[in-house]
Amino acid sequence: MSEQIHRLVYFSRNAMPGTEDEIVAGVQQILASSRSNNARAGVTGALLFNSGCFAQVLEGPTPAVTETFERIQWDERHSEVLVLEYAPWLPVPSPTGRCPSSAPTGPISSCSATSP
């Protein structure tokens, strides 16, 4: 049996003090450490940022997503963290029964549809 994959989507307020340049440097640091940590944990996702807010999608094995999000909640650079979605990741087959050509890539990209 394969390990359960979950998707977590959250929003938070930017709590990083400093000038615009210092905040950009802080976000670059977040990206660098996240890429390393997430690859090691088997977590994929996307981070959106503007000067006031973060929004992120995390996908991966349930324990890894949970541990990653716990670190984010304790990170002082985030405030007012709000979970928008936390649910099992389910591939959606196309009507033809084949994986769509735009299927995501990465450790959770397998499409469970069968070819006709």
Secondary structure, DSSP 8 states (H G I E B T S, - for coil): ----EEEEEEEEEE---S-HHHHHHHHHHHHHHHHHHHHHHT-EEEEEE-SSEEEEEEEEEHHHHHHHHHHHHH-TTEEEEEEEEEEE------TTSS--TT---STT--------
